Every structure is written in structure tokens, then in C-alpha cells.
């Protein structure tokens, strides 16, 4: 699964969320794509006031997991429900 984090430069909440989500993603074999909302007019218009915003998948197509602060439980739940996580769980049984 890919997590997408919408950020902007000089955003301390964005930096905090990225630092907090990295170990969670790593433990579930998920990747993180970081997008700067200021580099995309459509993303800035839709999410500019809400950064950081974390999605399971892509913005607009994936599930929004949290805004401003990491919701660890929701992220873990989304990752554990992903096909990659399920396959890894079966392999360790």
C-alpha cells in the first residue's frame, strides 16, 4: 500500500506527521509518497488549509486517514487491512 502525505514547506505539523508515520509504514511494508500542495493548484485548492493530510492511496481516490495530527490507530487499521499486510500475516502463521 502507498500512503500519500500532503505537506507544504515550513510546516512543522507536516514534519511531525511524516516522522510519526515513517516507522508505522515501514513496519507494514508500505511506502510513503509526499506531495507538496503548493506545487499543484488543484491539491492546494482542495486541501491547502488542512495540511498535513494523510491518505491510504492517492488524494481524491484513496481514503483520507487523518488531518493535522497522526491518527495512529486509523493508519494501522488501514495498513493491516491492505493486501500486502494480509499476505505478510499469512506468511508468518
C-alpha atoms as one frame of an Amber mdcrd trajectory, in Angstrom:
protein
   0.000   0.000   0.000   1.062   3.562  -0.573   0.325   6.284   1.927   0.194
   9.782   0.492   1.046  12.722   2.722   0.106  16.209   1.597   2.509  18.763
   3.015   3.991  22.181   2.421   7.369  23.710   3.131   7.958  25.166   6.593
   5.013  23.280   8.113   6.009  21.845  11.498   2.849  19.719  11.685   3.761
  18.212   8.314   7.256  17.360   9.548   5.820  15.826  12.728   3.315  13.686
  10.852   5.938  12.428   8.416   8.281  11.492  11.268   5.457   9.703  13.111
   4.129   7.771  10.100   7.511   6.533   8.796   8.004   3.739  11.347   4.382
   2.633  11.038   4.659   2.444   7.257   7.976   0.608   7.477   6.568  -1.995
   9.852   3.738  -2.705   7.393   5.853  -2.670   4.205   4.028   0.445   2.986
   5.560   3.274   1.009   5.005   6.976   1.614   4.579   9.497  -1.162   4.993
  13.093  -0.024   3.269  15.736  -2.148   3.658  19.499  -1.747   0.164  21.015
  -2.023   1.669  24.306  -3.186   3.070  22.581  -6.285  -0.392  21.538  -7.510
  -3.176  24.108  -7.844  -5.956  21.511  -7.531  -4.481  19.974  -4.381  -3.862
  23.414  -2.891  -7.448  24.449  -3.562  -8.871  21.266  -2.039  -6.507  20.648
   0.874  -4.304  23.719   1.338  -5.935  24.756   4.605  -5.872  21.229   6.021
  -2.229  20.098   5.710  -0.882  17.781   6.676  -3.389  15.313   5.262  -2.635
  11.588   5.088  -4.332   9.237   2.631  -4.317   5.492   2.099  -3.776   5.705
  -1.634  -3.977   8.876  -3.702  -5.806  12.080  -2.805  -9.291  12.057  -4.277
  -9.164   8.305  -4.953  -7.915   6.869  -1.686  -9.228   7.060   1.847  -8.398
  10.118   3.933  -6.957   8.818   7.195  -6.213  11.996   9.155  -5.523  15.717
   9.092  -3.226  17.889  11.208  -2.154  15.125  13.624  -1.484  11.442  13.055
  -4.314   9.096  13.968  -2.092   6.090  14.606  -4.953   3.652  15.191  -6.656
   4.573  11.930  -3.419   4.304   9.944  -2.590   0.905  11.442  -6.140  -0.288
  10.769  -5.889   0.778   7.121  -2.481  -0.836   6.701  -3.498  -4.083   8.374
  -6.457  -4.313   6.041  -4.240  -3.924   2.972  -3.472  -6.926   0.733   0.289
  -6.589   1.384  -0.222  -6.719   5.124  -2.604  -9.677   4.885  -0.139 -11.658
   2.759   2.701 -10.943   5.212   0.483 -12.064   8.117  -0.310 -15.390   6.398
   3.363 -15.969   5.666   4.239 -15.721   9.365   1.447 -18.082  10.525
